[in-house]
Amino acid sequence: MAKELTSKSENYSQWYNDLVVKADLAENSAVRGCMVIKPYGYAIWEKMQAELDRMFKETGHVNAYFPLFIPKSFFSKEADHVEGFAKECAVVTHYRLKNDPDGNGVVVDPAAKLEEELIVRPTSETIIWNTYKNWIQSWRDLPILCNQWANVVRWEMRTRLFLRTAEFLWQEGHTAHATKEEAIEETFKMVNVYADFAENFMAMPVIKGHKSENERFAGALDTLTIEALMQDGKALQSGTSHFLGQNFAKAFDVQFANKEGKLDYVWATSWGVSTRLMGALVMAHSDDNGLVLPPKLAPFQVVIVPIYKNDEQLAAISVKANEIVAKLKAKGISVKFDNNDAKKPGWKFAEYELKGVPVRLAMGPRDLENGTVEVARRDLLTKEVVNIDGIDQYVDNLLEIIQQTIYKKAFDYRTEHTTNVDTWDEFKEVLANKGGFISAHWDGTRETEQLIKDETKATIRCIPLDAVEEEGKCVYSGKPSNKRVLFAVAY
Amino acid sequence: MAKELTSKSENYSQWYNDLVVKADLAENSAVRGCMVIKPYGYAIWEKMQAELDRMFKETGHVNAYFPLFIPKSFFSKEADHVEGFAKECAVVTHYRLKNDPDGNGVVVDPAAKLEEELIVRPTSETIIWNTYKNWIQSWRDLPILCNQWANVVRWEMRTRLFLRTAEFLWQEGHTAHATKEEAIEETFKMVNVYADFAENFMAMPVIKGHKSENERFAGALDTLTIEALMQDGKALQSGTSHFLGQNFAKAFDVQFANKEGKLDYVWATSWGVSTRLMGALVMAHSDDNGLVLPPKLAPFQVVIVPIYKNDEQLAAISVKANEIVAKLKAKGISVKFDNNDAKKPGWKFAEYELKGVPVRLAMGPRDLENGTVEVARRDLLTKEVVNIDGIDQYVDNLLEIIQQTIYKKAFDYRTEHTTNVDTWDEFKEVLANKGGFISAHWDGTRETEQLIKDETKATIRCIPLDAVEEEGKCVYSGKPSNKRVLFAVAY
């Protein structure tokens, strides 16, 4: 191996950190909790952005940009929101530095103190609803369907690359509607977009459901979520869509004249996914050799590695390789021909395994003679020798097969690690020895959820949208329940 | 007119502000100096980003993301840089708020004071070179060709939408090279990319040149710039590309082993354009009726407005209009069919003029009978009746013609407003009565440039790359000079 990884079984957490750094996805920066997203990692994020952006626009949304800073007083306007977001945040108090009179570089200029402190946005509901107030007078101005791609800051004490960082990149949709029904419909529409993206692009199966009251977004009446299962049996919340009711409209006094000419408060939703998805992507599929990337999000889908002993051989292979490159590109497949002479084929094989390139083609002198090429799949680590004629069609099909195989593997893992549990002893036993999702009855109270969390660290990941009505008893309190909910230990 | 604009001749500055707000490009926010970029404005910016990003990638660059925050001490490491950038900036001093003991919302928690203050990036050379230190050991690690799309903050006291805002969006390229020659080549390559973009997409002619020492980027050995002329005769710096020498490598101790195995400092460039280009785009082309957008950057290039008296007429027109929409889309032309019944055609005409949609098609019952459509050009405000057969090809050609016409108009304006001047009296006279670029001899000293600025507000916009060697005398000091430079009053 070019760069040794800790094995998953030995230390999953260390394996993840090693992989993120060694596969050149991201690294820690000189600023506590802030990461550098490296070019290879950023290229994956750009692919995610492009697909999501297309999906948002297809569902009628437009992009806009709102200020990075939020006046401190805005947070106090919505009671729940201030509790959830105004605490651990970056506070701007001054707007100027000056030369240190003692000659030690620069110091904060005390004369440049802001009258009101500015908060670096942890989320933008407040500044956006303060803006919407000026955009909305009548029902004709609705709906407003804005999205923003932005950076946000939440001062987390314990950070992990992609999963929990002080600064992260995300998108936040903020919509305004004339009716409650329309806002609720939007909330569901966007959680479905997220699920579609997770399953069909990230190859990551997700459960759609409602958050319990404990886990709801600060200021929301309902939070919908997509929950995925990682390979260590822990759940990862991957995207959320919030029905905000009229809370923010009331906090910022955003009223509109409805069709009957009466004033009413506007209905709101917000929804977001972040660079956390990068962490989910890594943890959902990768193995001890490195990343396993679904072809639809791989920065390049195919790499061609020449095997040669001298310049003539390289020249002859290059001719064929460039033909293949042209054919693959014509099919919309991204491909890299790595003819770097400074690295040996073995090094390249390990490097592209580490980087998760879905398909590797290797060509040596014998392949040239026989009109063949060796095709290796990253997902299964299998190889076969394939006729060079029609290789473009072969690879095109193979990429689709790999996309499906990766999904199926994750789906099967989740199925195996989702356990129906009916007693508290079994709950604890499954959680301790098997992990994964536990489907169990719950009495619907915050108190019981908190007690379960205190005892086991498991939380209610969601109340699945497709939960079946079923009489039962709460696995903890024994009180009646009419449906099962999903528990897990979560990231 | 749907929304009255101040006329350009009456008050150019007010015309600009009116236009930016009324055409829904941007507006001021609740946060001093920070703007909201509205969906229509952001759609133009997205088009700019997409083209620039494609050009950067075609020239071998990759995107990455570096932290929003920079430790205060980093700024002191490069002597010139700290003077230029560490003064007017947003300073984060605390990381937590708490409930006000007096019950007035939230207050800064004094216990959560940062050991070292963080600066919201005004530009990222320092944090990036601190990162590159870990990426670079040998010549094999070079070049590094990274770009970042990001928000930055400079605490400007007097702000104007797009032209000068506390927060703005931009891209910043930061490259690292093994040799001086390669870094200089990169600096020129990128100013050429910017000029290509300005001229071929924004339809805005620019002069490429070197900045004088006074106007150079803080920390650069050479700054290349593209300078455009606005319709009020003032210049606007539209993009810059800096040769940074080894200044940042030395400040952050970034050395590499060269091919001979010796340690040397890395050579650097940085280059950027920002949402300021939005201001340039507006001011370069627009008129008293509103925006004039070059087709290559218009969010939609064609609008179709039906003229009808009843539902049957609208239905018949819609059939034809939808055929045209399909044909135009097949040619890659973006088009909107505005069948909104709540607005009159006259209102729509004014609205799309204000928004700068390059081509408007209008169809009424008589057009249906005759198989015609009325085609209006936004740039010249002319109309003609055109046969509906082949309308797609006609519009396709027309969009190209409009792109060229807008460019030529700006080019001709610039030619007319570029004056060779050889005496100080003439210099002042031209500046006062005609404006524009003044091409004049200069003795090459900072002092003379400053005296000219103090007396006239004009600065050296650039020393053009294509300046001809020519003996002359400085227009101000009378000292010898061997080429003309470009002066103007600038935004």
Contacts between the chains, C-beta under 8 A, distances in Angstrom:
chain1	res1	chain2	res2	distance
A	27	B	131	8.0
A	27	B	134	7.8
A	29	B	66	7.1
A	29	B	67	4.8
A	29	B	127	7.0
A	29	B	131	6.6
A	30	B	67	7.9
A	30	B	71	6.2
A	30	B	74	7.7
A	30	B	127	6.9
A	30	B	130	5.5
A	30	B	131	7.7
A	31	B	67	4.7
A	31	B	69	4.8
A	31	B	70	7.2
A	31	B	71	6.4
A	31	B	118	6.6
A	31	B	127	7.4
A	34	B	67	3.8
A	34	B	68	7.0
A	34	B	69	6.1
A	35	B	67	7.5
A	36	B	64	7.1
A	36	B	65	7.0
A	36	B	66	5.5
A	36	B	67	6.9
A	36	B	131	5.5
A	37	B	64	6.0
A	37	B	65	4.0
A	38	B	64	5.8
A	39	B	62	4.0
A	39	B	63	6.7
A	39	B	64	4.9
A	39	B	146	6.4
A	42	B	62	7.5
A	42	B	63	5.1
A	42	B	64	5.0
A	42	B	65	5.7
A	43	B	62	6.9
A	43	B	63	7.3
A	45	B	65	7.9
A	46	B	63	6.5
A	62	B	39	4.0
A	62	B	42	7.4
A	62	B	43	6.9
A	63	B	39	6.7
A	63	B	42	5.1
A	63	B	43	7.3
A	63	B	46	6.5
A	64	B	36	7.1
A	64	B	37	6.0
A	64	B	38	5.8
A	64	B	39	4.9
A	64	B	42	5.0
A	65	B	36	7.0
A	65	B	37	4.0
A	65	B	42	5.7
A	65	B	45	8.0
A	65	B	169	6.7
A	66	B	29	7.1
A	66	B	36	5.5
A	67	B	29	4.8
A	67	B	30	7.9
A	67	B	31	4.7
A	67	B	34	3.7
A	67	B	35	7.4
A	67	B	36	6.9
A	67	B	167	6.1
A	68	B	34	7.0
A	68	B	120	7.5
A	68	B	151	5.7
A	68	B	153	6.9
A	68	B	167	5.2
A	69	B	31	4.9
A	69	B	34	6.1
A	69	B	90	7.4
A	69	B	167	7.2
A	70	B	31	7.2
A	71	B	30	6.2
A	71	B	31	6.4
A	72	B	97	7.0
A	72	B	105	7.6
A	72	B	106	6.5
A	72	B	108	8.0
A	73	B	105	6.3
A	74	B	30	7.7
A	75	B	97	7.5
A	75	B	105	7.5
A	75	B	106	6.1
A	76	B	105	3.3
A	76	B	106	5.8
A	82	B	105	7.3
A	82	B	106	6.2
A	86	B	97	5.1
A	86	B	106	5.1
A	87	B	96	6.1
A	87	B	97	5.9
A	87	B	98	7.3
A	88	B	95	6.7
A	88	B	96	5.8
A	89	B	95	7.0
A	89	B	96	7.1
A	89	B	97	6.5
A	90	B	69	7.3
A	90	B	92	4.7
A	90	B	95	6.0
A	90	B	118	7.2
A	91	B	92	6.4
A	91	B	93	6.7
A	91	B	94	4.2
A	91	B	95	6.9
A	91	B	96	7.6
A	91	B	97	6.7
A	91	B	108	5.5
A	92	B	90	4.7
A	92	B	91	6.4
A	92	B	92	5.4
A	92	B	93	7.8
A	92	B	120	7.0
A	93	B	91	6.7
A	93	B	92	7.7
A	93	B	93	4.6
A	93	B	94	6.6
A	93	B	108	6.8
A	94	B	90	8.0
A	94	B	91	4.2
A	94	B	93	6.6
A	95	B	88	6.8
A	95	B	89	7.0
A	95	B	90	6.1
A	95	B	91	6.9
A	95	B	155	4.4
A	96	B	87	6.1
A	96	B	88	5.8
A	96	B	89	7.1
A	96	B	91	7.6
A	96	B	155	6.7
A	97	B	72	7.0
A	97	B	75	7.6
A	97	B	86	5.0
A	97	B	87	5.9
A	97	B	89	6.5
A	97	B	91	6.7
A	97	B	119	7.5
A	98	B	87	7.2
A	105	B	72	7.6
A	105	B	73	6.3
A	105	B	75	7.5
A	105	B	76	3.3
A	105	B	82	7.4
A	106	B	72	6.4
A	106	B	75	6.1
A	106	B	76	5.8
A	106	B	82	6.3
A	106	B	86	5.1
A	108	B	72	8.0
A	108	B	91	5.5
A	108	B	93	6.8
A	108	B	117	5.9
A	117	B	108	5.9
A	118	B	31	6.6
A	118	B	90	7.2
A	119	B	97	7.5
A	120	B	68	7.5
A	120	B	92	7.0
A	120	B	120	7.4
A	127	B	29	7.0
A	127	B	30	6.8
A	127	B	31	7.4
A	130	B	30	5.4
A	131	B	27	8.0
A	131	B	29	6.6
A	131	B	30	7.7
A	131	B	36	5.5
A	134	B	27	7.8
A	140	B	342	6.9
A	146	B	39	6.4
A	150	B	151	7.7
A	151	B	68	5.7
A	151	B	150	7.7
A	151	B	151	6.9
A	153	B	68	6.9
A	155	B	95	4.3
A	155	B	96	6.7
A	167	B	67	6.1
A	167	B	68	5.2
A	167	B	69	7.2
A	169	B	65	6.6
A	342	B	140	6.8
